[in-house]
Amino acid sequence: MDQKSENNTAEVVANMALAHEMIMNDNFQLKSINDASNSLEKRIHDVMHKAFWDVLEEEIKSEPPQFKHAFDLLIEMKTLILEMLPKSKGADSMRKEIEEVLDAELLKQQIDHDAFDIGACGSFILSTLSKICAPVRDAKINFLKTQTELVPLLRGAFEVINLMKMDIANYEIKAVKPILMKQAVKYECEKFDEYLKENKDGLNLTKIWLKNALDLINSLRSPSTTLKVTPGLVITNAYLGLIFPTDDLFPETLLMDSGRLQQIAGQFEVLVNTVSTLTFCLHFFSPHLATDEEFIQRLKQNIFVLIDNSKWNESLVENIFLQIQTVTDAECTKREIEKKTPAQWDILRKQILRFVTAHDNEKPANEEDNKLKILIKSRIRDYVLLSMTSQTLQTPTFTVLSPIESELKDVSSRFVRVVNHNKLVHCSRYMDIVEELLGIEPEQDTDSESDEPSPKQ
């Protein structure tokens, strides 16, 4: 691929990714560089800005004062403010006043004749900003009005202007989002077509992803079955494979959602480990506690607080176990129920530890532990499948999932949202690929993937 093609591809992908993120992320907002608290970009930005403001201060305090950088800054701020003004006639008088007070030729003449009052220009800018800014910026502007030092005042005003630009941009994004939602599928289809024109092998990973789903279905099928494998079945199972992924493969058609899907998969894994831990506890507790839904929910919340994006490992599991033991002993004391002995607690600790860390390959789980994990994953997978194939989000009907009902609904809804949008954009591509894998002529298959059953894994 030549440089021009690479540049075209990069632009197409960047535009497609931005539009996609606006659609999929309800809280999408443009952020200032200052929000990237520890990035290289911010460090470079800070160094460059400090150098500018240091030079500005040196010029203003020199004898006689120099105003080259001050002049450039005022003209830049004037331009930015004018860009933010509404296009309506109501803003004409303010626009005219800004043009007159910060007129470039006028400022140059004032500087040449030692009549330049930079403090007055700074105060005028703050006064103007106070009339057009969002209420959230009022406190900052009022603080700047108390500044007696010129450079902090100008620097603060410039920062407020940039924040206001971000406020306006995010307001416009919010306003245009309903329109974008209506056009999103068509837009992404067209942009992906452009991407494929520049990348003839742009669906290689997608083909592997779908073939892996087909291979898994075939490996689980009984030799005596007469049910045919349809494209819909393959596509549905390819999606379901993203819930508990066994590799890092992401199809090109889902690359823009890879980070989102990895996060969702991690949350599904947390739910598996959490409900497994609670299942062990339910069998360990006395009937008084095991049947107390409020107490079980309290234990679950304690587990989630301790997890807080942490990796499941021995240290975390030990902390979770100690929290369960502490809360349970306190509850037993409160209810005057006999407590478990240290030896009994140690059995539960080892059971939970062995189960949760089994995926590390260092401590193989026993057969019963494997059965429990397989059962829970299967139930979650079945629940997600029901949510994918119905118009409304389902209520878990599996008893083992009851303790995590609300969390499962939340994570599943986010997963289904990604899947449903992805289907609308790429379903025809998937159908073409799978039909080729199955040796089906396109007109032979009219099934939709939305009503296909899923083989057990």
C-alpha positions in Angstrom: 0.0 0.0 0.0 1.5 3.4 -1.0 1.7 6.4 1.4 -1.4 8.1 -0.1 -3.5 4.9 0.4 -2.2 4.6 4.0 -3.2 8.2 4.7 -6.6 7.7 3.2 -7.1 4.5 5.2 -6.0 6.3 8.4 -8.4 9.1 7.8 -11.3 6.8 7.0 -10.7 4.7 10.1 -10.3 7.8 12.3 -13.6 9.3 11.1 -15.4 6.0 11.4 -14.0 5.4 14.9 -15.0 8.9 16.1 -18.6 8.6 14.8 -18.8 5.1 16.2 -17.7 6.2 19.7 -20.2 9.0 19.7 -23.0 6.5 19.0 -21.9 3.7 21.4 -20.8 5.9 24.3 -23.7 7.7 26.0 -21.3 9.8 28.0 -19.1 10.7 25.0 -17.4 14.1 25.3 -14.5 15.8 23.8 -11.9 16.4 26.6 -9.2 19.0 26.9 -5.6 17.9 26.9 -5.5 18.8 30.6 -7.8 15.9 31.3 -5.0 13.5 30.2 -3.3 13.9 33.6 -0.2 11.8 32.9 0.1 11.5 29.2 3.2 12.4 27.2 1.1 14.8 25.1 0.1 16.7 28.3 3.7 16.9 29.5 4.9 18.3 26.2 1.9 20.7 26.2 2.8 21.9 29.7 6.4 22.4 28.9 5.6 24.4 25.8 3.0 26.5 27.5 5.3 27.3 30.5 7.9 28.5 28.1 5.4 30.8 26.3 4.1 32.3 29.5 7.6 32.8 30.9 8.6 34.7 27.8 5.4 36.7 28.0 6.2 37.7 31.6 9.8 38.6 30.7 8.6 40.9 27.9 6.0 42.7 29.9 8.4 43.3 32.9 11.3 44.4 30.7 12.3 48.0 30.4 10.9 49.3 28.2 8.0 46.7 28.1 7.8 44.5 25.0 4.4 43.4 23.7 5.1 41.1 20.7 3.8 38.0 22.4 1.1 39.9 24.2 -0.2 41.3 21.0 -0.2 37.8 19.3 -2.1 36.4 22.4 -4.8 39.1 22.3 -5.4 38.6 18.6 -5.6 34.9 19.1 -8.1 35.2 22.0 -10.1 37.8 20.0 -10.4 35.3 17.1 -11.4 32.4 19.4 -14.1 34.5 21.1 -15.5 35.7 17.8 -15.7 32.1 16.7 -17.7 31.2 19.8 -20.3 34.0 19.4 -23.7 33.0 18.1 -24.4 33.7 14.5 -27.7 35.5 15.4 -28.2 39.3 15.0 -28.5 39.6 18.8 -24.7 39.1 19.0 -23.9 41.8 16.4 -23.3 44.6 18.9 -21.0 42.4 21.0 -19.1 41.3 17.9 -18.7 45.0 16.8 -17.4 46.0 20.3 -14.8 43.2 20.3 -13.7 44.1 16.8 -13.3 47.7 17.9 -11.6 47.2 21.2 -9.2 44.5 20.0 -8.6 45.9 16.5 -5.2 44.8 15.4 -4.2 48.1 13.8 -5.4 50.0 16.9 -3.4 47.8 19.2 -0.3 48.2 17.1 -0.7 52.0 17.2 -1.1 52.0 20.9 2.0 49.9 21.4 4.0 52.2 19.0 3.0 55.3 20.9 3.4 53.8 24.4 -0.4 54.1 25.0 -1.0 50.4 25.2 -2.9 49.2 28.4 -2.7 45.4 28.4 -4.5 45.3 31.8 -7.5 47.0 30.3 -7.5 44.5 27.4 -7.4 41.6 29.8 -10.3 43.1 31.9 -12.3 43.6 28.7 -11.8 40.0 27.7 -12.9 38.7 31.1 -16.0 40.9 31.0 -16.8 39.6 27.5 -16.3 35.9 28.6 -18.6 36.4 31.6 -21.4 37.3 29.2 -21.2 34.3 27.0 -19.8 31.5 29.2 -21.8 28.6 30.7 -22.6 29.1 34.4 -20.1 26.4 35.3 -17.3 28.8 34.2 -18.5 31.8 36.3 -16.4 30.9 39.4 -13.2 30.8 37.4 -13.9 34.1 35.7 -14.8 35.8 39.0 -11.6 34.6 40.5 -9.6 35.9 37.5 -11.2 39.3 38.0 -9.5 39.5 41.3 -6.0 38.9 39.8 -3.6 41.8 39.9 -0.8 40.1 38.1 -1.2 40.4 34.3 0.3 37.1 33.2 -1.9 34.8 35.5 -4.9 36.9 34.4 -4.2 36.4 30.7 -3.2 32.8 31.1 -6.4 32.1 33.1 -8.5 33.9 30.4 -6.9 31.8 27.7 -7.6 28.6 29.6 -11.3 29.6 30.1 -11.6 30.3 26.4 -10.4 26.8 25.5 -12.7 25.3 28.1 -15.6 27.2 26.6 -14.7 25.9 23.1 -14.9 22.4 24.5 -18.3 23.3 26.2 -19.7 24.5 22.8 -18.3 21.5 20.9 -19.9 19.0 23.4 -23.2 20.9 23.3 -23.2 20.6 19.5 -22.3 16.9 19.7 -25.2 16.4 22.1 -27.5 18.3 19.7 -26.4 16.4 16.6 -26.4 12.9 18.2 -30.0 12.0 17.5 -29.4 12.9 13.8 -26.2 10.9 13.8 -28.0 7.9 15.4 -30.3 7.7 12.4 -27.5 7.8 9.9 -24.9 5.9 11.9 -25.4 2.5 10.2 -25.4 3.8 6.7 -22.3 6.0 7.5 -20.3 3.1 9.0 -21.2 0.8 6.1 -20.0 3.4 3.6 -16.8 4.1 5.5 -16.0 0.4 6.0 -16.5 -0.1 2.2 -14.0 2.7 1.7 -11.6 0.9 4.0 -12.0 -2.4 2.1 -11.3 -0.7 -1.2 -7.9 0.3 0.2 -7.4 -3.1 2.0 -8.3 -6.1 -0.1 -7.5 -8.4 2.8 -9.4 -6.3 5.3 -11.7 -9.1 6.5 -9.1 -11.8 7.1 -9.5 -11.8 10.9 -13.3 -11.7 10.5 -13.1 -14.8 8.4 -11.0 -16.6 11.0 -13.4 -15.5 13.8 -16.4 -16.9 12.0 -14.6 -20.1 10.9 -13.6 -20.7 14.6 -17.3 -20.4 15.5 -18.2 -22.9 12.8 -15.5 -25.3 13.9 -16.7 -25.1 17.5 -20.3 -25.9 16.4 -19.2 -28.8 14.4 -17.0 -30.2 17.2 -20.1 -30.2 19.5 -22.6 -31.6 17.1 -23.7 -35.2 17.5 -22.8 -37.3 14.4 -26.4 -38.4 14.3 -28.0 -34.9 14.2 -30.1 -33.9 11.2 -30.2 -30.2 12.1 -28.3 -28.1 9.6 -25.8 -25.5 10.5 -27.1 -22.1 9.2 -25.2 -18.8 8.8 -27.4 -17.3 11.5 -26.3 -20.0 14.0 -22.6 -19.4 13.2 -22.9 -15.6 13.5 -24.8 -15.8 16.8 -22.2 -18.2 18.3 -19.3 -16.0 17.0 -20.8 -13.2 19.1 -21.3 -15.4 22.1 -17.7 -16.4 21.9 -16.8 -12.8 22.8 -18.3 -13.2 26.3 -15.6 -15.6 27.6 -12.9 -15.2 24.9 -10.2 -17.9 24.7 -7.8 -15.7 22.6 -7.1 -12.1 21.7 -8.5 -12.4 18.2 -10.8 -9.5 17.2 -12.4 -9.3 13.8 -11.8 -6.1 11.8 -15.5 -5.4 12.0 -15.3 -5.2 15.8 -11.9 -3.5 16.2 -13.5 -0.2 17.2 -15.3 -2.0 20.0 -12.3 -4.2 21.1 -11.6 -2.1 24.2 -15.3 -2.0 25.1 -15.7 -5.8 24.6 -12.6 -6.6 26.5 -13.9 -4.6 29.4 -17.3 -6.3 29.2 -15.7 -9.8 29.0 -13.7 -8.9 32.2 -16.9 -7.9 33.9 -18.5 -11.2 32.9 -15.5 -13.0 34.4 -15.9 -11.0 37.6 -19.6 -12.1 37.7 -18.6 -15.7 37.3 -16.1 -15.6 40.2 -18.5 -13.6 42.4 -21.5 -15.8 41.9 -19.2 -18.9 42.4 -17.9 -17.5 45.6 -21.4 -16.8 46.8 -22.5 -20.3 45.8 -19.8 -21.8 48.0 -20.9 -19.5 50.8 -24.6 -20.5 50.5 -23.6 -24.2 50.9 -21.4 -23.3 53.8 -23.7 -21.0 55.8 -26.4 -22.1 58.2 -29.9 -22.0 56.7 -30.7 -18.8 58.6 -28.0 -16.9 56.6 -28.1 -18.9 53.3 -31.8 -18.0 52.8 -31.4 -14.3 53.8 -31.4 -12.5 50.5 -30.6 -9.1 52.1 -27.5 -10.6 53.8 -26.3 -12.3 50.6 -26.7 -9.0 48.7 -24.6 -7.3 51.4 -21.9 -9.9 50.9 -22.0 -9.4 47.2 -21.6 -5.6 47.5 -18.6 -6.2 49.8 -17.0 -8.4 47.1 -17.6 -5.8 44.4 -16.1 -3.0 46.5 -12.9 -5.1 47.1 -12.6 -6.0 43.4 -12.7 -2.4 42.0 -11.0 -3.4 38.7 -8.4 -5.5 40.5 -7.1 -8.7 38.9 -8.4 -11.9 40.4 -5.4 -13.5 42.2 -4.6 -15.1 45.5 -4.1 -11.8 47.3 -7.5 -10.5 46.2 -9.3 -13.7 47.0 -7.7 -13.8 50.5 -9.0 -10.2 51.1 -12.5 -11.2 49.9 -12.5 -14.3 52.1 -11.5 -12.3 55.2 -14.2 -9.8 54.5 -16.8 -12.6 54.1 -15.6 -14.2 57.4 -15.7 -10.9 59.3 -19.1 -9.9 58.0 -20.5 -13.4 58.6 -19.1 -13.7 62.2 -20.5 -10.3 63.0 -23.9 -11.3 61.7 -23.8 -14.6 63.7 -23.0 -12.6 66.8 -25.9 -10.2 66.2 -28.4 -13.1 65.6 -26.9 -15.2 68.3 -26.1 -18.0 65.8 -23.3 -20.4 66.3 -20.2 -19.4 64.4 -18.1 -21.6 62.2 -14.8 -22.9 63.6 -11.4 -21.7 62.2 -11.0 -25.2 60.7 -14.4 -24.9 58.9 -13.5 -21.5 57.6 -10.2 -22.7 56.3 -12.0 -25.4 54.2 -14.1 -22.6 52.6 -11.1 -20.4 52.0 -9.2 -23.2 50.2 -12.3 -24.0 48.2 -12.8 -20.5 46.9 -9.0 -19.9 46.4 -8.7 -23.1 44.3 -11.7 -22.3 42.2 -11.0 -18.6 41.4 -7.3 -19.1 40.6 -7.8 -22.3 38.6 -7.5 -20.3 35.3 -3.8 -19.6 36.1 -2.9 -23.1 35.0 -0.7 -23.4 38.1 -3.4 -24.8 40.3 -5.7 -27.1 38.4 -9.3 -27.1 39.6 -10.9 -30.4 40.6 -13.7 -31.9 38.6 -16.5 -30.5 40.8 -15.0 -27.0 40.6 -14.8 -27.2 36.8 -18.4 -28.4 36.7 -19.5 -25.3 38.7 -17.6 -22.9 36.5 -18.9 -24.5 33.3 -22.4 -24.4 34.7 -22.3 -20.7 35.6 -20.7 -19.7 32.3 -23.3 -21.7 30.4 -26.1 -20.1 32.3 -24.7 -16.6 31.7 -24.2 -17.4 28.0 -27.8 -18.7 27.8 -29.1 -15.5 29.5 -27.1 -13.3 27.1 -28.5 -15.4 24.1 -32.0 -14.8 25.4 -31.3 -11.1 25.6 -29.9 -11.0 22.1 -32.8 -12.8 20.5 -35.7 -11.0 22.3 -37.0 -7.4 22.1 -36.6 -6.7 25.9 -33.9 -7.5 28.4 -34.6 -10.7 30.2 -34.9 -11.5 33.9 -32.5 -14.3 34.8 -34.5 -17.5 35.2 -31.6 -19.5 36.5 -31.4 -19.8 40.3 -27.6 -19.8 40.4 -27.6 -16.3 38.8 -30.1 -14.8 41.2 -27.5 -13.0 43.4 -26.1 -11.1 40.4 -29.3 -10.4 38.6 -29.0 -6.6 38.5 -25.3 -6.7 37.5 -25.9 -9.3 34.9 -28.6 -7.2 33.3 -26.3 -4.2 33.2 -23.3 -6.0 31.6 -25.5 -8.0 29.2 -27.4 -4.9 28.0 -24.1 -3.2 27.1 -22.9 -6.3 25.3 -26.2 -6.7 23.4 -26.0 -3.0 22.4 -22.6 -3.6 20.8 -23.8 -6.7 19.1 -27.1 -5.2 17.7 -25.3 -2.2 16.2 -22.6 -4.4 14.8 -25.2 -6.7 13.2 -26.9 -3.7 11.5 -23.6 -2.5 10.0 -21.9 -5.8 9.1 -24.5 -8.6 8.9 -24.4 -8.8 5.1 -20.7 -9.3 5.2 -20.9 -12.0 7.8 -23.6 -13.8 5.8 -21.5 -13.8 2.6 -18.5 -15.2 4.5 -20.4 -17.9 6.3 -22.4 -18.9 3.2 -19.0 -19.4 1.5 -17.7 -21.5 4.4 -20.9 -23.6 4.3 -20.9 -23.9 0.6 -24.3 -22.3 0.4 -25.5 -20.2 -2.6 -26.6 -16.8 -1.2 -30.2 -17.2 -2.4 -30.6 -20.6 -0.7 -30.4 -19.2 2.8 -33.1 -16.8 4.1 -32.7 -17.4 7.9 -32.0 -14.5 10.1 -29.4 -14.9 12.8 -31.7 -13.4 15.4 -33.9 -16.5 15.8 -31.2 -19.2 15.8 -30.6 -21.5 18.7 -27.1 -21.9 20.2 -25.3 -25.1 20.9 -24.1 -25.7 24.5 -20.5 -25.1 25.1 
